[in-house]
Amino acid sequence: MELTTVEYEKDGPIARVRLNRPEKLNAMNAEMHAELGEIWADVRDDRTIRAAILSGNGRCFSAGADLSGGAPEEYVYTGHFPDISQTQGLYKPIVAALHSHVVGYGMWIAMDADIRIATPDTSFWLPEPQWGIATIPAAWFPRIMPWAIASELLLLAGRVDAERAREVGLVNRIVSPDELAAEADSVAQRLCELSPRAVQGMKESMVRGAALDYAALDHVTNLVQTRVMNSEDRKMGGKVFAERGTADWPD
């Protein structure tokens, strides 16, 4: 895999993914979208990877979409987003380490993560209406945040700072800039200590069940529960519980 806009390394069971256009404030162009799509597919398919950390190099996490190319003469919506992990069927947990500006499309991929850690200077902003753009995930955001907060971000193009983001559930915790990397590592390590089949099965249930009615939700729950409860992880978990030992989860 040849990458020019994203850094990707595997550190044992943890995948480290870093946006790497610092001279452009990690503004996202077509190349970055494609490279992130390749990376998430690799994370999904590599059985040794159990968690990922997403961060951004330089002064901020991401300034959003790179609009330097101007507006297209004719726009056709395709619905294809290779860098949104949920479209990749990726059920391994992602930890987002966020700092400074988390803007536009950068906010979308940050919200796509499962655990979000921010620094005090982090702010979230969807400025698209200022430029005559309808934010693509407008229909998606009210599923992961209160309607009023989604409206403030989407309709008013308002900014939400780190403290308010924590109050309304957009981030899990706020740490100092010096602690950000270590905190993300600690969360990822904890995720790797747990049964990968249980963790991934529960995330799959969360993702697939987010917009389903009860009958469809129960069907997804049945599929996931049957698979996880009959897995080698469940046998290992029973042994660990009985012997008060430490699990060595199979890949």
Backbone hydrogen bonds in HBPLUS format (Angstrom, degrees):
<---DONOR---> <-ACCEPTOR-->    atom                        ^
c    i                          cat <-CA-CA->   ^        H-A-AA   ^      H-
h    n   atom  resd res      DA  || num        DHA   H-A  angle D-A-AA Bond
n    s   type  num  typ     dist DA aas  dist angle  dist       angle   num
A0020-ASN N   A0005-THR O   2.75 MM  15  4.98 151.6  1.83 151.8 143.5     1
A0007-GLU N   A0018-ARG O   2.80 MM  11  4.99 166.5  1.81 151.4 153.7     2
A0018-ARG N   A0007-GLU O   2.88 MM  11  4.99 165.1  1.91 145.0 149.2     3
A0009-GLU N   A0016-ARG O   3.03 MM   7  5.27 155.1  2.09 143.5 151.3     4
A0016-ARG N   A0009-GLU O   2.79 MM   7  5.27 176.0  1.79 166.2 167.6     5
A0011-ASP N   A0014-ILE O   2.75 MM   3  5.14 170.3  1.76 171.5 168.4     6
A0014-ILE N   A0011-ASP O   3.12 MM   3  5.14 165.2  2.14 119.8 121.0     7
A0050-ARG N   A0013-PRO O   2.75 MM  37  5.28 169.3  1.76 143.5 145.1     8
A0051-ALA N   A0013-PRO O   3.34 MM  38  6.67 151.8  2.42 160.3 159.6     9
A0015-ALA N   A0051-ALA O   2.91 MM  36  6.34 160.3  1.94 148.5 154.5    10
A0053-ILE N   A0015-ALA O   2.79 MM  38  6.25 154.0  1.86 166.1 175.0    11
A0017-VAL N   A0053-ILE O   2.83 MM  36  5.96 174.7  1.83 175.6 174.1    12
A0055-SER N   A0017-VAL O   2.91 MM  38  6.38 153.0  1.98 156.3 164.7    13
A0019-LEU N   A0055-SER O   2.86 MM  36  6.33 158.8  1.90 150.0 148.5    14
A0057-ASN N   A0019-LEU O   2.93 MM  38  5.98 174.9  1.93 160.3 161.3    15
A0024-LYS N   A0021-ARG O   2.85 MM   3  5.43 152.3  1.92 120.6 129.4    16
A0026-ASN N   A0021-ARG O   2.82 MM   5  4.38 165.2  1.84 128.7 126.1    17
A0025-LEU N   A0022-PRO O   3.08 MM   3  4.70 162.8  2.11 105.3 105.2    18
A0027-ALA N   A0024-LYS O   2.99 MM   3  5.57 146.3  2.11 113.5 121.9    19
A0063-ALA N   A0025-LEU O   2.92 MM  38  5.58 138.3  2.10 155.6 166.2    20
A0028-MET N   A0064-GLY O   2.71 MM  36  5.94 158.4  1.75 145.8 153.4    21
A0066-ASP N   A0028-MET O   2.94 MM  38  5.18 163.0  1.97 128.6 124.2    22
A0033-HIS N   A0029-ASN O   3.08 MM   4  6.42 163.9  2.10 158.4 162.9    23
A0034-ALA N   A0030-ALA O   3.04 MM   4  6.25 164.1  2.06 149.2 153.1    24
A0035-GLU N   A0031-GLU O   2.92 MM   4  6.13 160.3  1.96 149.7 155.4    25
A0036-LEU N   A0032-MET O   2.91 MM   4  6.05 164.3  1.94 153.9 157.7    26
A0037-GLY N   A0033-HIS O   3.04 MM   4  6.26 152.6  2.12 144.1 152.0    27
A0038-GLU N   A0034-ALA O   3.04 MM   4  6.40 153.5  2.11 147.6 154.0    28
A0039-ILE N   A0035-GLU O   2.95 MM   4  6.21 157.6  2.00 148.9 155.3    29
A0040-TRP N   A0036-LEU O   2.88 MM   4  6.12 169.6  1.89 158.0 159.5    30
A0041-ALA N   A0037-GLY O   3.10 MM   4  6.23 152.9  2.18 143.3 150.7    31
A0042-ASP N   A0038-GLU O   3.02 MM   4  6.28 148.7  2.12 143.4 151.8    32
A0042-ASP N   A0039-ILE O   3.02 MM   3  5.05 116.8  2.43  95.4 111.1    33
A0043-VAL N   A0039-ILE O   2.84 MM   4  6.19 157.8  1.89 156.2 162.8    34
A0044-ARG N   A0040-TRP O   2.93 MM   4  6.06 158.8  1.98 143.5 149.4    35
A0045-ASP N   A0041-ALA O   3.04 MM   4  6.22 152.5  2.12 142.0 148.8    36
A0046-ASP N   A0042-ASP O   2.93 MM   4  5.92 137.5  2.12 149.7 158.4    37
A0049-ILE N   A0046-ASP O   3.14 MM   3  5.73 156.6  2.19 117.0 123.2    38
A0052-ALA N   A0093-PRO O   3.02 MM  41  6.45 149.5  2.11 152.3 160.7    39
A0095-VAL N   A0052-ALA O   2.75 MM  43  6.10 163.8  1.77 154.7 159.5    40
A0054-LEU N   A0095-VAL O   2.77 MM  41  6.10 161.1  1.80 156.2 162.3    41
A0097-ALA N   A0054-LEU O   2.85 MM  43  6.12 166.1  1.87 162.8 166.4    42
A0061-PHE N   A0099-HIS O   2.99 MM  38  5.51 140.8  2.15 168.6 156.8    43
A0062-SER N   A0101-HIS O   3.12 MM  39  6.09 175.3  2.12 158.7 159.8    44
A0103-VAL N   A0062-SER O   3.06 MM  41  6.13 162.2  2.09 152.8 158.1    45
A0070-GLY N   A0067-LEU O   3.04 MM   3  5.66 167.9  2.06 121.4 124.3    46
A0084-ILE N   A0081-PHE O   3.26 MM   3  5.73 173.3  2.26 118.8 120.3    47
A0087-THR N   A0084-ILE O   2.97 MM   3  5.76 147.6  2.07 123.2 131.5    48
A0088-GLN N   A0085-SER O   2.87 MM   3  5.09 149.8  1.96 106.2 116.3    49
A0090-LEU N   A0085-SER O   3.42 MM   5  5.66 165.7  2.44 151.5 150.3    50
A0089-GLY N   A0086-GLN O   3.42 MM   3  5.36 167.0  2.44 100.5 103.6    51
A0114-ASP N   A0094-ILE O   2.86 MM  20  5.39 148.5  1.96 138.5 148.3    52
A0115-ILE N   A0094-ILE O   3.21 MM  21  6.58 162.9  2.25 152.8 156.6    53
A0096-ALA N   A0115-ILE O   2.80 MM  19  6.22 162.5  1.83 164.5 169.7    54
A0117-ILE N   A0096-ALA O   2.86 MM  21  6.09 173.3  1.87 172.4 173.8    55
A0098-LEU N   A0117-ILE O   2.79 MM  19  6.01 179.3  1.79 169.5 169.5    56
A0123-SER N   A0100-SER O   2.94 MM  23  6.07 152.0  2.02 147.0 144.9    57
A0102-VAL N   A0123-SER O   2.96 MM  21  6.02 143.9  2.09 169.5 177.5    58
A0125-TRP N   A0102-VAL O   3.19 MM  23  6.52 151.4  2.27 148.8 150.4    59
A0106-GLY N   A0103-VAL O   2.76 MM   3  5.14 127.2  2.04 154.6 147.2    60
A0107-MET N   A0103-VAL O   3.30 MM   4  5.14 136.5  2.50  95.3 101.4    61
A0104-GLY N   A0125-TRP O   2.89 MM  21  6.37 153.2  1.97 154.9 162.7    62
A0107-MET N   A0104-GLY O   2.85 MM   3  5.27 131.1  2.09 107.0 120.1    63
A0108-TRP N   A0104-GLY O   3.19 MM   4  6.66 147.3  2.30 143.6 153.3    64
A0109-ILE N   A0105-TYR O   3.12 MM   4  6.54 160.3  2.16 156.6 158.1    65
A0110-ALA N   A0106-GLY O   3.09 MM   4  6.21 143.3  2.23 134.6 145.2    66
A0111-MET N   A0107-MET O   2.82 MM   4  6.02 159.2  1.86 154.6 159.0    67
A0112-ASP N   A0108-TRP O   3.03 MM   4  6.21 128.1  2.30 137.7 152.0    68
A0113-ALA N   A0110-ALA O   3.13 MM   3  5.50 156.2  2.19 106.3 113.5    69
A0172-ASN N   A0116-ARG O   2.76 MM  56  5.44 157.0  1.81 145.7 153.4    70
A0118-ALA N   A0173-ARG O   3.04 MM  55  6.43 167.1  2.05 156.1 159.9    71
A0175-VAL N   A0118-ALA O   2.87 MM  57  6.33 154.7  1.94 159.5 166.8    72
A0122-THR N   A0119-THR O   3.03 MM   3  5.51 167.0  2.04 123.1 125.4    73
A0162-ALA N   A0122-THR O   2.97 MM  40  5.19 113.7  2.43 173.4 160.5    74
A0124-PHE N   A0160-VAL O   2.84 MM  36  5.13 162.1  1.87 146.2 151.8    75
A0160-VAL N   A0124-PHE O   2.94 MM  36  5.13 155.0  2.00 144.2 152.0    76
A0130-GLN N   A0127-PRO O   2.95 MM   3  5.79 150.0  2.04 131.9 139.4    77
A0131-TRP N   A0128-GLU O   2.85 MM   3  5.45 155.2  1.91 120.7 128.5    78
A0133-ILE N   A0128-GLU O   3.08 MM   5  4.85 162.5  2.11 129.6 128.2    79
A0132-GLY N   A0129-PRO O   3.30 MM   3  4.97 170.0  2.31 102.8 102.6    80
A0138-ALA N   A0135-THR O   3.17 MM   3  5.56 150.0  2.26 125.3 123.7    81
A0140-TRP N   A0137-PRO O   2.87 MM   3  4.94 137.6  2.05 102.7 116.1    82
A0141-PHE N   A0137-PRO O   2.95 MM   4  6.12 150.9  2.04 167.9 173.2    83
A0143-ARG N   A0140-TRP O   3.08 MM   3  5.75 157.0  2.13 118.5 125.7    84
A0144-ILE N   A0141-PHE O   2.92 MM   3  5.49 151.4  2.00 119.5 127.4    85
A0149-ILE N   A0146-PRO O   3.05 MM   3  5.36 121.5  2.41 104.2 118.4    86
A0150-ALA N   A0146-PRO O   2.95 MM   4  6.28 163.9  1.98 159.6 164.8    87
A0151-SER N   A0147-TRP O   2.83 MM   4  6.07 154.3  1.90 150.9 158.4    88
A0152-GLU N   A0148-ALA O   2.95 MM   4  6.15 151.9  2.03 139.5 147.0    89
A0153-LEU N   A0149-ILE O   3.00 MM   4  6.24 160.5  2.04 152.2 156.5    90
A0154-LEU N   A0150-ALA O   2.80 MM   4  5.84 170.5  1.80 153.9 157.3    91
A0155-LEU N   A0151-SER O   2.78 MM   4  5.15 143.9  1.91 130.5 142.4    92
A0158-GLY N   A0152-GLU O   3.04 MM   6  5.62 161.5  2.07 150.2 149.3    93
A0165-ALA N   A0161-ASP O   2.84 MM   4  6.00 154.7  1.91 153.2 161.9    94
A0166-ARG N   A0162-ALA O   2.96 MM   4  6.27 147.7  2.07 147.8 155.4    95
A0167-GLU N   A0163-GLU O   3.05 MM   4  6.34 155.9  2.11 144.0 150.8    96
A0168-VAL N   A0164-ARG O   2.99 MM   4  6.25 151.8  2.08 154.3 160.0    97
A0170-LEU N   A0165-ALA O   2.72 MM   5  4.89 146.2  1.83 157.5 155.4    98
A0169-GLY N   A0166-ARG O   3.22 MM   3  5.07 156.8  2.28  98.7 105.7    99
A0179-GLU N   A0176-SER O   2.90 MM   3  5.25 143.8  2.03 110.7 121.8   100
A0180-LEU N   A0177-PRO O   3.39 MM   3  5.25 154.4  2.46  97.9 105.0   101
A0183-GLU N   A0179-GLU O   2.85 MM   4  5.93 156.9  1.90 158.6 165.5   102
A0184-ALA N   A0180-LEU O   2.98 MM   4  6.21 162.7  2.01 154.2 158.6   103
A0185-ASP N   A0181-ALA O   2.94 MM   4  6.15 157.0  1.99 146.8 153.6   104
A0186-SER N   A0182-ALA O   2.88 MM   4  6.11 153.7  1.95 144.6 151.7   105
A0187-VAL N   A0183-GLU O   3.02 MM   4  6.31 159.8  2.07 151.6 155.7   106
A0188-ALA N   A0184-ALA O   2.95 MM   4  6.16 164.7  1.97 150.8 155.5   107
A0189-GLN N   A0185-ASP O   2.80 MM   4  5.97 159.2  1.85 152.6 158.5   108
A0190-ARG N   A0186-SER O   3.02 MM   4  6.21 154.7  2.09 142.8 149.5   109
A0191-LEU N   A0187-VAL O   2.99 MM   4  6.32 157.3  2.05 150.4 156.3   110
A0192-CYS N   A0188-ALA O   3.01 MM   4  6.29 146.3  2.13 143.9 153.2   111
A0193-GLU N   A0189-GLN O   3.12 MM   4  6.42 125.0  2.43 139.6 153.5   112
A0193-GLU N   A0190-ARG O   3.07 MM   3  5.16 141.6  2.23  99.6 110.8   113
A0194-LEU N   A0191-LEU O   3.33 MM   3  5.58 148.2  2.44 102.5 110.7   114
A0199-VAL N   A0195-SER O   2.95 MM   4  6.15 172.1  1.95 161.1 163.1   115
A0200-GLN N   A0196-PRO O   2.90 MM   4  5.85 166.7  1.92 144.3 148.9   116
A0201-GLY N   A0197-ARG O   2.91 MM   4  5.69 145.6  2.03 129.3 139.7   117
A0202-MET N   A0198-ALA O   2.94 MM   4  6.10 156.1  2.00 147.2 152.8   118
A0203-LYS N   A0199-VAL O   3.01 MM   4  6.30 158.6  2.05 149.1 155.2   119
A0204-GLU N   A0200-GLN O   2.90 MM   4  6.05 158.6  1.95 144.8 151.2   120
A0205-SER N   A0201-GLY O   2.98 MM   4  6.26 155.4  2.05 144.0 150.4   121
A0206-MET N   A0202-MET O   2.93 MM   4  6.21 155.1  1.99 147.2 154.0   122
A0207-VAL N   A0203-LYS O   2.84 MM   4  6.11 166.6  1.86 160.7 163.0   123
A0208-ARG N   A0204-GLU O   2.86 MM   4  5.89 170.3  1.87 156.7 159.0   124
A0209-GLY N   A0205-SER O   2.87 MM   4  5.53 143.3  2.01 135.3 145.4   125
A0212-LEU N   A0209-GLY O   3.33 MM   3  5.21 178.1  2.33 109.8 109.9   126
A0217-LEU N   A0213-ASP O   2.85 MM   4  5.97 157.0  1.91 156.5 164.3   127
A0218-ASP N   A0214-TYR O   2.83 MM   4  6.01 155.8  1.89 151.6 157.4   128
A0219-HIS N   A0215-ALA O   3.12 MM   4  6.37 144.1  2.25 138.2 147.7   129
A0220-VAL N   A0216-ALA O   3.07 MM   4  6.44 159.5  2.12 151.2 154.9   130
A0221-THR N   A0217-LEU O   2.94 MM   4  6.19 162.8  1.97 151.2 156.4   131
A0222-ASN N   A0218-ASP O   2.93 MM   4  6.08 153.7  2.00 142.7 149.6   132
A0223-LEU N   A0219-HIS O   3.07 MM   4  6.39 159.3  2.12 150.2 154.8   133
A0224-VAL N   A0220-VAL O   3.00 MM   4  6.26 171.1  2.01 160.1 161.4   134
A0225-GLN N   A0221-THR O   2.84 MM   4  5.82 167.6  1.85 153.4 157.6   135
A0226-THR N   A0222-ASN O   3.02 MM   4  5.92 162.8  2.05 144.4 149.7   136
A0227-ARG N   A0223-LEU O   3.19 MM   4  6.30 158.5  2.24 141.7 147.6   137
A0228-VAL N   A0224-VAL O   2.89 MM   4  6.10 171.3  1.90 161.3 163.3   138
A0229-MET N   A0225-GLN O   2.87 MM   4  5.76 165.8  1.89 150.6 155.4   139
A0231-SER N   A0228-VAL O   3.08 MM   3  5.16 163.9  2.10 112.7 114.6   140
A0236-MET N   A0232-GLU O   2.91 MM   4  6.19 160.3  1.95 151.7 157.3   141
A0237-GLY N   A0233-ASP O   2.77 MM   4  5.99 156.2  1.82 149.6 156.7   142
A0238-GLY N   A0234-ARG O   3.01 MM   4  6.23 152.1  2.09 145.1 151.3   143
A0239-LYS N   A0235-LYS O   3.14 MM   4  6.43 153.1  2.21 144.7 151.7   144
A0240-VAL N   A0236-MET O   2.89 MM   4  6.18 160.0  1.93 154.5 160.1   145
A0241-PHE N   A0237-GLY O   2.94 MM   4  6.11 159.7  1.98 147.8 153.2   146
A0242-ALA N   A0238-GLY O   3.02 MM   4  6.17 161.3  2.06 144.3 149.3   147
A0243-GLU N   A0239-LYS O   2.91 MM   4  5.99 158.3  1.95 151.4 157.2   148
A0244-ARG N   A0240-VAL O   2.73 MM   4  5.32 117.1  2.13 139.6 151.7   149
A0245-GLY N   A0240-VAL O   3.14 MM   5  4.78 141.6  2.29 123.6 132.4   150
